[in-house]
Amino acid sequence: MYIYFLVLICAVLPAYQIRFQISGLPITLLEVMILILFVVWLVEKIKNQKSKINPPAGGQNLKLNSWFWIIAIWLIVATISMFIAPNLREAAGIWKAYFVEPILLLIVFLDLIKTKKDLNLILNALIFSAFYCSVWAICQKIFHFGGMMSTEVWSAPKIWRATGLFPQSNFLGLYLGPIIVLTFGQIIANRKKYLWFIAYSLVFVLSLAAIILARSNGAILGVLVGLIFMGLIHKSSRKWTTIALIILLLIIKLLPVARNYVWQEATFQNLSGQLRVNIWQGAISLIKTNPILGVGLDGYQNLIPQYQARFYDPITHQLISVETHPYPHNLFLALWCELGLAGLIVFLIIIFQFFKFGFRELFRNLKLEIRNSDSGKDNQILILSLLASMVTILVHGAVDTPYFKNDLSILFWLIIGLNIIIDKSDKMRYNINMEDQKNNMDELFKDLVQKRKLTKIISSSSLNKKDKDFWIKLINHLDSEQTDIFINLIENNSDNIDLLNKNLKDKMEIISSKNFNLWENILKEEEEMIKKLI
């Protein structure tokens, strides 16, 4: 039951926009759902422990392990930043929504997800959320409702942008970007399952259309880089991705319109870029006031008006913007402002750990049976799409803040959680595989020792040389059980060897002495007689 409630939460992440108060405390529908799930799950775990009911094996094997201290330090840094913030009440709300609740959901997530089916349910829930958000954005364009007007070019009329279910177009791009890349991974993994292939492809196309209608250049760039990353890392598509990338670069090089557009975007010469540069300069000035501890949670929004300069048209010198934003349109500057240098460092460690785990799984010894199986190959595609989705987040993070929102912080930790689960499950399968190999080697060694023992008995017997050669060839075709039977029979009574020798030789008269493949059938016929003799 809990797993389906978790799936529901993942399917309705945009529900954080439904806000209300409980006893005067602001809260969202998404937060209520997370807290209900965690409390009910925790009570059940405590009851099971008191009843001495062992937790499921999946929960035992999916502990945070090396992630525990990283996440603990992350929460400690966030807690310190909450207490040094200029507004403790506002900071506590951010601490609860963006730091504590995502980790609570991660803990439940790691305990509940035990099978590939569970994992696919979570992925499908996220992809479903991308589907209805994208459909809503496209309907805004078709039926002319909602959206927002935005100034994109100096002194030009405002341009309409889709927002989907969100209040701003950038929010739509921030949410859809990493899910688009995960969807592409599912397209590859399900290319032989036609219905799923068509469904995932439809969501992929609709989501791309949505971020284009949102004019979210950061999301478009992030998705593009994420897909290129997947193509270059995935061996079977590396060649074609490289060719496509070269063609794209040639088009940009040869077409003046494309070249000028890319140059303006890359050098922040357009209006959006200039506004961001102005915001970044203000953020850097704010960081300089306390580079170690930062200014605390929600500190940027409270203090930035003192440091961000007004923005004027560089040609007409007309005042363009005095607007400040909750965060400085750069993930790394936002982390440094809100959490201090320690928070930024811990975040980079989280990213390093994530990619270390992912690449370790991707490049684990490919000769292992686990990697040659369909399950192993599917896991590789999923891991690759998870890595690419994080690349999308980081690239988009260069021009926006893809963490400091309820849905984005949860999505971030769900992507990490999926990586942890695959890493642990692959380790489990790897250990089982290695244990099986060890057992097989033990059996092989035991069989070899027994066959050498039987060979030694035959060699020292009273049989003539021809009969001894016959037996030595026969021994190579015995399984371990038959070898043990012959040894026990001969050791109990040395006369039995003559009886066995005569019986087998009589049978062999009708079979070519070179046709050793039929000896196994003969031995099976003799097993009952041999057991009776013993």
PAZALUM-949496 format. One line per field, with one value per residue (C-alpha): residue number from 1; x, y, z. Coordinates in nm, 3 decimals. Each point is the difference from the previous one (the first is absolute). Example, Ala and Ser with C-alpha at 12.3 -4.5 7.8 and 13.67 -1.06 7.14 Angstrom:
<rs>
resi <- c(1 2) $
X <- c(1.230 0.137) $
Y <- c(-0.450 0.344) $
Z <- c(0.780 -0.066) $
</rs>
This chain:
<rs>
resi <- c(1 2 3 4 5 6 7 8 9 10 11 12 13 14 15 16 17 18 19 20 21 22 23 24 25 26 27 28 29 30 31 32 33 34 35 36 37 38 39 40 41 42 43 44 45 46 47 48 49 50 51 52 53 54 55 56 57 58 59 60 61 62 63 64 65 66 67 68 69 70 71 72 73 74 75 76 77 78 79 80 81 82 83 84 85 86 87 88 89 90 91 92 93 94 95 96 97 98 99 100 101 102 103 104 105 106 107 108 109 110 111 112 113 114 115 116 117 118 119 120 121 122 123 124 125 126 127 128 129 130 131 132 133 134 135 136 137 138 139 140 141 142 143 144 145 146 147 148 149 150 151 152 153 154 155 156 157 158 159 160 161 162 163 164 165 166 167 168 169 170 171 172 173 174 175 176 177 178 179 180 181 182 183 184 185 186 187 188 189 190 191 192 193 194 195 196 197 198 199 200 201 202 203 204 205 206 207 208 209 210 211 212 213 214 215 216 217 218 219 220 221 222 223 224 225 226 227 228 229 230 231 232 233 234 235 236 237 238 239 240 241 242 243 244 245 246 247 248 249 250 251 252 253 254 255 256 257 258 259 260 261 262 263 264 265 266 267 268 269 270 271 272 273 274 275 276 277 278 279 280 281 282 283 284 285 286 287 288 289 290 291 292 293 294 295 296 297 298 299 300 301 302 303 304 305 306 307 308 309 310 311 312 313 314 315 316 317 318 319 320 321 322 323 324 325 326 327 328 329 330 331 332 333 334 335 336 337 338 339 340 341 342 343 344 345 346 347 348 349 350 351 352 353 354 355 356 357 358 359 360 361 362 363 364 365 366 367 368 369 370 371 372 373 374 375 376 377 378 379 380 381 382 383 384 385 386 387 388 389 390 391 392 393 394 395 396 397 398 399 400 401 402 403 404 405 406 407 408 409 410 411 412 413 414 415 416 417 418 419 420 421 422 423 424 425 426 427 428 429 430 431 432 433 434 435 436 437 438 439 440 441 442 443 444 445 446 447 448 449 450 451 452 453 454 455 456 457 458 459 460 461 462 463 464 465 466 467 468 469 470 471 472 473 474 475 476 477 478 479 480 481 482 483 484 485 486 487 488 489 490 491 492 493 494 495 496 497 498 499 500 501 502 503 504 505 506 507 508 509 510 511 512 513 514 515 516 517 518 519 520 521 522 523 524 525 526 527 528 529 530 531 532 533 534) $
X <- c(0.000 0.278 0.169 -0.311 -0.025 0.366 -0.079 -0.288 0.232 0.245 -0.284 -0.127 0.320 -0.148 -0.262 0.232 -0.185 -0.312 0.072 -0.190 0.062 -0.024 -0.019 0.143 0.296 0.025 0.023 -0.066 -0.199 0.323 0.156 -0.306 0.015 0.371 -0.042 -0.299 0.194 0.307 -0.192 -0.210 0.308 0.198 -0.278 -0.017 0.377 -0.010 -0.285 0.189 0.310 -0.191 -0.166 0.345 -0.110 0.304 -0.015 -0.007 0.330 -0.021 -0.012 0.298 0.212 -0.087 0.138 0.167 0.345 0.256 -0.274 -0.098 0.266 -0.020 -0.375 0.041 0.252 -0.226 -0.285 0.231 0.121 -0.360 -0.098 0.282 -0.101 -0.356 0.109 0.226 -0.267 -0.141 -0.357 -0.015 -0.366 0.049 0.329 -0.166 -0.259 0.274 0.201 -0.305 -0.113 0.330 0.226 -0.178 -0.303 0.192 0.231 -0.296 -0.149 0.337 0.018 -0.346 0.081 0.312 -0.190 -0.304 0.161 0.099 -0.063 0.044 -0.379 0.003 0.276 -0.192 -0.310 0.196 0.144 -0.341 -0.150 0.258 -0.049 -0.378 0.043 0.206 -0.279 -0.283 0.220 0.101 -0.354 -0.117 0.276 -0.085 -0.370 0.089 0.142 -0.280 -0.294 0.164 -0.022 0.249 0.371 0.197 0.132 0.375 0.238 0.263 0.149 0.107 -0.286 -0.215 -0.354 -0.037 -0.016 -0.241 0.148 -0.173 0.004 -0.195 -0.127 0.267 -0.011 0.316 0.133 0.343 -0.162 -0.143 0.343 0.172 -0.244 -0.023 0.371 0.133 -0.321 0.032 0.342 -0.133 -0.281 0.252 0.176 -0.330 -0.050 0.333 -0.066 -0.347 0.075 -0.122 -0.320 -0.198 -0.282 0.239 0.234 -0.281 -0.123 0.346 0.073 -0.325 0.086 0.351 -0.129 -0.271 0.248 0.248 -0.280 -0.095 0.346 0.028 -0.335 0.127 0.304 0.212 0.343 0.164 -0.222 0.052 0.378 -0.004 -0.203 0.220 0.321 -0.157 -0.097 0.344 0.154 -0.213 0.089 0.374 0.014 -0.223 0.231 -0.252 -0.104 0.338 0.083 -0.333 -0.006 0.346 -0.109 -0.318 0.203 0.245 -0.289 -0.159 0.326 0.043 -0.353 0.074 0.331 -0.138 -0.334 0.042 -0.341 0.079 0.353 -0.116 -0.275 0.236 0.260 -0.250 -0.130 0.348 0.133 -0.320 -0.044 -0.381 -0.237 -0.041 0.377 0.066 -0.259 0.163 0.345 -0.141 -0.159 0.325 0.200 -0.239 0.020 0.381 -0.006 -0.234 0.221 0.300 -0.172 0.022 0.173 0.035 -0.346 -0.199 -0.307 -0.229 -0.310 -0.220 0.280 0.054 -0.357 0.006 0.339 0.059 -0.183 0.293 0.256 -0.164 0.033 -0.288 0.018 -0.005 -0.016 0.367 -0.101 -0.287 0.095 -0.367 -0.076 -0.088 -0.025 0.007 -0.138 0.175 -0.052 -0.019 0.326 0.283 -0.070 0.307 -0.008 0.353 -0.031 -0.333 0.157 0.291 -0.235 -0.249 0.224 0.344 0.322 -0.057 -0.337 0.148 0.281 -0.242 -0.217 0.303 0.085 -0.358 0.038 0.341 -0.138 -0.295 0.216 0.254 -0.272 -0.153 0.320 0.111 -0.320 0.031 0.354 -0.019 0.161 -0.213 0.097 -0.203 -0.318 -0.203 0.115 -0.074 -0.359 -0.291 -0.051 0.360 -0.026 -0.325 0.168 0.286 -0.243 -0.183 0.325 0.110 -0.330 0.033 0.350 -0.122 -0.294 0.245 0.210 -0.318 -0.057 0.358 0.004 -0.332 0.138 0.252 -0.283 -0.274 -0.057 -0.124 -0.017 -0.166 -0.361 -0.208 -0.032 0.358 0.165 -0.206 0.077 0.372 0.002 -0.220 0.259 0.270 -0.221 -0.047 0.377 0.048 -0.258 0.154 0.347 -0.114 -0.206 0.289 0.233 -0.244 -0.017 0.376 0.056 -0.249 0.170 0.344 -0.128 -0.141 0.331 0.183 -0.233 0.047 0.377 -0.020 -0.207 0.238 0.301 -0.168 -0.094 0.356 0.139 -0.245 0.078 0.372 -0.068 -0.202 0.270 0.260 -0.214 -0.045 0.371 0.098 -0.260 0.061 -0.167 0.203 0.135 -0.277 -0.271 0.179 0.011 -0.370 -0.080 0.221 -0.186 -0.329 0.083 0.013 -0.369 -0.121 -0.182 0.094 -0.278 0.097 0.366 -0.089 -0.212 0.283 0.252 -0.227 -0.077 0.363 0.131 -0.260 0.090 0.287 -0.166 -0.274 0.236 0.022 -0.379 -0.044 0.273 -0.161 -0.353 0.104 0.222 -0.289 -0.214 0.276 0.027 -0.297 0.135 0.303 0.280 0.039 -0.361 0.054 -0.310 -0.217 0.185 -0.207 -0.319 0.166 0.109 -0.352 -0.128 0.258 -0.060 -0.274 0.215 0.296 -0.208 -0.123 0.356 0.090) $
Y <- c(0.000 0.242 -0.042 0.123 0.307 0.070 -0.036 0.245 0.256 -0.032 0.043 0.325 0.189 0.325 -0.024 0.210 0.299 -0.089 0.194 0.042 0.038 -0.239 0.175 0.312 -0.184 0.013 -0.337 -0.156 -0.303 -0.169 0.048 -0.144 -0.309 -0.051 0.040 -0.237 -0.265 0.035 -0.010 -0.303 -0.180 0.080 -0.122 -0.325 -0.046 0.057 -0.249 -0.260 0.054 -0.036 -0.314 -0.125 -0.022 0.022 0.282 -0.098 -0.103 0.284 0.255 -0.157 -0.001 0.351 0.198 0.331 -0.131 0.242 0.256 0.023 0.243 0.214 0.044 0.054 0.279 0.146 0.023 0.139 0.278 0.080 0.013 0.241 0.215 0.006 0.143 0.270 0.112 0.354 -0.138 -0.320 -0.074 0.019 -0.190 -0.279 -0.044 -0.034 -0.234 -0.223 -0.001 -0.010 -0.196 -0.209 -0.126 -0.111 -0.206 -0.150 -0.102 -0.139 -0.221 -0.144 -0.032 -0.207 -0.231 -0.053 -0.046 -0.366 -0.122 0.115 0.033 0.246 0.199 0.019 0.118 0.299 0.081 -0.027 0.227 0.271 -0.044 0.021 0.331 0.128 -0.114 0.197 0.307 -0.003 -0.053 0.294 0.222 -0.100 0.060 0.350 0.069 -0.165 0.146 0.334 -0.002 0.040 0.038 0.316 0.298 0.058 0.259 -0.190 0.265 0.359 0.248 -0.271 -0.111 -0.267 -0.361 -0.267 -0.303 -0.316 -0.071 -0.326 -0.052 0.233 0.376 0.060 -0.149 -0.064 -0.220 -0.219 -0.037 -0.072 -0.281 -0.161 0.008 -0.297 -0.201 0.037 -0.165 -0.280 -0.052 -0.033 -0.272 -0.187 0.029 -0.178 -0.262 -0.081 0.018 -0.361 0.057 0.189 0.140 0.131 0.127 0.200 0.133 0.116 0.149 0.198 0.143 0.082 0.195 0.180 0.099 0.135 0.201 0.134 0.133 0.153 0.176 0.110 0.149 -0.144 0.017 -0.138 -0.309 -0.048 0.027 -0.234 -0.265 0.031 -0.044 -0.287 -0.184 0.059 -0.135 -0.315 -0.043 0.036 -0.231 -0.271 -0.204 -0.100 0.362 0.169 0.007 0.148 0.250 0.122 0.035 0.189 0.227 0.081 0.078 0.226 0.188 0.040 0.142 0.251 0.088 0.040 0.169 0.364 0.008 -0.311 0.120 0.341 -0.150 -0.246 0.273 0.235 -0.274 -0.124 0.350 0.122 0.290 -0.027 0.148 -0.321 -0.045 0.357 -0.020 -0.320 0.157 0.288 -0.247 -0.199 0.313 0.084 -0.358 0.009 0.330 -0.158 -0.309 0.222 0.122 -0.351 -0.248 -0.275 -0.030 0.175 0.206 -0.283 -0.158 0.258 0.248 0.077 0.116 0.212 0.164 0.017 0.336 0.162 -0.149 -0.044 0.308 0.132 -0.110 0.260 -0.031 0.030 0.212 0.221 -0.017 -0.057 -0.188 -0.357 -0.193 0.052 -0.349 -0.240 -0.377 -0.264 -0.150 0.126 -0.206 -0.214 -0.316 0.032 0.368 -0.080 -0.280 0.223 0.282 -0.213 -0.273 0.157 -0.149 -0.322 -0.052 0.050 -0.248 -0.262 0.039 -0.056 -0.312 -0.125 0.050 -0.171 -0.295 -0.028 -0.014 -0.229 -0.251 0.033 -0.040 -0.288 -0.182 0.088 -0.127 -0.297 -0.310 -0.060 -0.368 -0.073 -0.193 0.273 0.242 -0.233 -0.047 0.210 0.126 0.116 0.179 0.170 0.116 0.146 0.202 0.118 0.098 0.185 0.191 0.087 0.135 0.195 0.144 0.128 0.151 0.174 0.139 0.127 0.159 0.169 0.099 0.226 0.241 -0.087 -0.166 -0.360 -0.090 0.263 -0.104 -0.277 -0.205 0.056 -0.093 -0.321 -0.080 0.055 -0.249 -0.251 -0.010 -0.064 -0.261 -0.188 -0.005 -0.134 -0.275 -0.119 0.006 -0.209 -0.244 -0.050 -0.062 -0.258 -0.175 0.030 -0.161 -0.277 -0.055 -0.014 -0.234 -0.230 0.009 -0.081 -0.293 -0.124 0.020 -0.191 -0.271 -0.014 -0.031 -0.274 -0.188 0.027 -0.139 -0.291 -0.084 -0.002 -0.228 -0.240 0.010 -0.090 -0.295 -0.128 0.042 -0.206 -0.272 -0.345 0.095 -0.038 0.306 0.003 -0.008 0.270 0.228 -0.067 0.105 0.309 0.123 -0.086 0.197 0.325 -0.048 -0.064 0.266 0.058 -0.225 -0.291 0.045 -0.022 -0.313 -0.178 0.095 -0.124 -0.320 -0.086 0.104 -0.216 -0.307 -0.013 -0.294 0.236 0.158 -0.325 -0.033 0.361 -0.038 -0.311 0.149 0.325 -0.171 -0.227 0.309 0.171 -0.284 0.143 0.354 0.139 0.051 0.354 0.099 0.119 0.221 -0.311 -0.109 0.230 -0.187 -0.333 0.124 0.112 -0.349 -0.146 0.235 -0.212 -0.311 0.188 0.136 -0.352 -0.126 0.272) $
Z <- c(0.000 0.094 -0.335 -0.181 0.221 -0.078 -0.371 0.040 0.161 -0.288 -0.249 0.159 0.088 -0.141 0.278 0.217 -0.151 0.198 0.318 0.325 0.372 0.291 0.338 -0.162 -0.156 -0.381 -0.170 -0.340 -0.111 -0.114 0.343 0.173 -0.221 0.072 0.376 0.009 -0.191 0.220 0.330 -0.099 -0.136 0.318 0.231 -0.199 0.027 0.377 0.040 -0.201 0.211 0.327 -0.137 -0.099 -0.362 -0.220 -0.255 -0.366 -0.152 -0.248 0.283 0.172 -0.312 -0.112 0.290 -0.074 0.098 -0.146 -0.065 0.367 0.117 -0.313 0.045 0.375 -0.058 -0.269 0.255 0.268 -0.231 -0.096 0.368 0.082 -0.298 0.132 0.334 -0.146 -0.248 0.030 0.027 0.205 -0.078 -0.377 0.024 0.201 -0.274 -0.264 0.224 0.045 -0.364 -0.192 0.234 0.264 -0.190 -0.312 0.223 0.189 -0.333 -0.110 0.313 -0.066 -0.369 0.065 0.232 -0.220 -0.341 -0.010 -0.354 -0.357 -0.018 0.293 -0.164 -0.327 0.187 0.132 -0.341 -0.163 0.266 -0.075 -0.374 0.045 0.184 -0.293 -0.234 0.159 0.061 -0.367 -0.127 0.210 -0.142 -0.359 0.065 0.121 -0.344 -0.195 0.194 0.091 0.379 0.281 -0.055 0.059 -0.197 0.009 -0.145 -0.196 -0.233 0.069 -0.056 -0.168 0.086 0.264 -0.114 0.125 0.181 0.120 0.372 0.025 0.353 0.139 0.056 -0.207 -0.322 0.153 0.265 -0.276 -0.164 0.331 0.077 -0.343 -0.093 0.202 -0.050 -0.378 0.018 0.224 -0.252 -0.281 0.200 0.031 -0.376 -0.055 0.269 -0.140 -0.372 -0.042 0.199 -0.260 0.214 0.265 -0.269 -0.161 0.338 0.111 -0.343 0.016 0.343 -0.122 -0.302 0.200 0.272 -0.254 -0.158 0.344 0.088 -0.348 0.052 0.341 -0.177 0.280 -0.160 0.312 -0.009 -0.375 0.042 0.300 -0.183 -0.310 0.202 0.197 -0.319 -0.153 0.320 -0.029 -0.364 0.056 0.302 -0.150 -0.219 -0.267 -0.065 0.045 -0.371 -0.112 0.285 -0.099 -0.363 0.101 0.228 -0.281 -0.237 0.263 0.052 -0.376 -0.032 0.276 -0.165 -0.354 0.066 0.112 0.171 0.205 0.073 0.122 0.215 0.169 0.051 0.163 0.227 0.095 0.075 0.175 -0.242 -0.023 0.256 0.200 0.015 0.104 0.277 0.126 0.001 0.205 0.243 0.030 0.075 0.284 0.133 0.000 0.189 0.255 0.038 0.075 0.317 0.150 -0.233 0.260 0.155 -0.272 0.086 0.110 -0.147 -0.171 0.067 -0.368 -0.058 0.316 -0.051 -0.377 -0.049 0.181 -0.241 -0.341 -0.218 -0.205 -0.361 -0.277 -0.379 -0.107 -0.303 0.117 0.369 0.075 0.322 -0.101 0.325 0.373 0.060 0.235 0.003 0.274 -0.129 -0.223 -0.315 0.063 0.209 0.133 0.097 0.167 0.205 0.102 0.100 0.191 0.148 0.000 -0.129 0.197 -0.168 -0.345 0.076 0.136 -0.310 -0.224 0.205 -0.051 -0.376 0.002 0.196 -0.236 -0.313 0.168 0.079 -0.345 -0.200 0.221 -0.093 -0.368 -0.030 0.235 -0.152 -0.310 -0.008 0.310 -0.067 0.172 -0.269 -0.288 0.111 -0.122 0.354 0.018 -0.336 0.104 0.319 -0.201 -0.211 0.312 0.173 -0.312 -0.015 0.371 -0.056 -0.303 0.198 0.261 -0.281 -0.116 0.351 0.030 -0.346 0.065 0.340 -0.173 -0.089 0.251 0.338 -0.045 0.369 0.217 -0.066 0.157 -0.317 -0.116 0.331 0.015 -0.364 0.070 0.288 -0.184 -0.279 0.260 0.169 -0.327 -0.041 0.354 -0.052 -0.327 0.155 0.297 -0.207 -0.243 0.294 0.133 -0.337 -0.034 0.340 -0.081 -0.334 0.160 0.271 -0.269 -0.183 0.323 0.068 -0.355 0.038 0.329 -0.167 -0.296 0.228 0.205 -0.317 -0.128 0.327 -0.006 -0.362 0.075 0.293 -0.218 -0.269 0.262 0.121 -0.354 -0.079 0.305 -0.066 -0.151 -0.331 -0.315 -0.184 -0.261 0.266 0.200 -0.307 -0.051 0.358 -0.007 -0.309 0.164 0.316 -0.200 -0.086 0.354 0.200 0.363 0.135 -0.227 0.093 0.371 -0.062 -0.181 0.271 0.280 -0.188 -0.074 0.343 0.174 -0.204 -0.244 -0.182 -0.117 -0.247 -0.196 -0.004 -0.116 -0.255 -0.156 0.005 -0.166 -0.256 -0.104 -0.058 -0.195 -0.252 -0.191 0.008 -0.175 0.247 -0.135 0.067 0.356 -0.016 0.053 0.310 0.219 -0.098 0.078 0.342 0.086 -0.076 0.235 0.292 0.158 -0.020 0.147 0.290 0.077 0.009 0.250) $
</rs>
